[in-house]
Amino acid sequence: MAPTDLGLALPLRDYIGFPRTLGLVQEAEQLGYRSVWTAEVNGADAITTLAAYAGVTSRVQLGTAVIAIQTRTPTMTAMSFGSVHNLSSGRAIIGLGVGSKVIAERWNGVPYPPPITAMHETVTIIRQVLSGKRTSFEGKYYRSKGFALGLS
């Protein structure tokens, strides 16, 4: 399997350090990897990390693996992802997950709704925001009315 068929998951822990991680991202791009991925749990947030990766690369795709939907509103998730996608000239890939009760309720102080419904509502709003049109969605757990993303 050629490196171009592979993605590289990069940890961001204190023992590796952020400067070393940026070097690994650059090396992965130089070796021809298709994508680099960063997760988000209790360290650096994935969106900011991808923005940093975008600043030191020009070809490799940049993915989140995985952002829990309860850590941001769907509109804010779309805004943040749209910003990284724009900064990276269209190289960003978003990975979303339903998280857990611990992440939602204990860490972020928000309810943990039924995962399938919550994911459907989140993705619906994110798609509306990223379409550039004004949002118009009223779900059981999430809603967005009249928001239009101002990225070009």
Secondary structure as the mmCIF struct_conf table of DSSP 4:
data_model
#
loop_
_struct_conf.conf_type_id
_struct_conf.id
_struct_conf.beg_label_comp_id
_struct_conf.beg_label_asym_id
_struct_conf.beg_label_seq_id
_struct_conf.end_label_comp_id
_struct_conf.end_label_asym_id
_struct_conf.end_label_seq_id
HELX_RH_3T_P HELX_RH_3T_P1 PRO A 3 ASP A 5
STRN STRN1 GLY A 7 ALA A 9
TURN_TY1_P TURN_TY1_P1 ASP A 14 ILE A 16
HELX_RH_AL_P HELX_RH_AL_P1 PHE A 18 GLN A 30
TURN_TY1_P TURN_TY1_P2 LEU A 31 GLY A 32
BEND BEND1 ARG A 34 ARG A 34
STRN STRN2 SER A 35 THR A 38
BEND BEND2 VAL A 41 ALA A 44
HELX_RH_AL_P HELX_RH_AL_P2 ALA A 46 VAL A 56
BEND BEND3 SER A 58 VAL A 60
STRN STRN3 GLN A 61 THR A 64
BEND BEND4 ALA A 65 ALA A 65
STRN STRN4 ILE A 67 ALA A 68
HELX_RH_3T_P HELX_RH_3T_P2 ILE A 69 THR A 71
BEND BEND5 ARG A 72 ARG A 72
HELX_RH_AL_P HELX_RH_AL_P3 PRO A 74 LEU A 87
TURN_TY1_P TURN_TY1_P3 SER A 88 SER A 89
BEND BEND6 GLY A 90 GLY A 90
STRN STRN5 ALA A 92 ILE A 93
STRN STRN6 LEU A 96 GLY A 97
HELX_RH_AL_P HELX_RH_AL_P4 LYS A 101 LYS A 101
HELX_RH_PI_P HELX_RH_PI_P1 VAL A 102 TRP A 107
HELX_RH_AL_P HELX_RH_AL_P5 ASN A 108 ASN A 108
HELX_RH_AL_P HELX_RH_AL_P6 PRO A 115 LEU A 130
TURN_TY1_P TURN_TY1_P4 SER A 131 GLY A 132
BEND BEND7 LYS A 133 LYS A 133
HELX_LH_PP_P HELX_LH_PP_P1 ARG A 134 THR A 135
STRN STRN7 SER A 136 GLU A 138
BEND BEND8 LYS A 140 TYR A 141
STRN STRN8 ARG A 143 LYS A 145
BEND BEND9 GLY A 146 GLY A 146
#
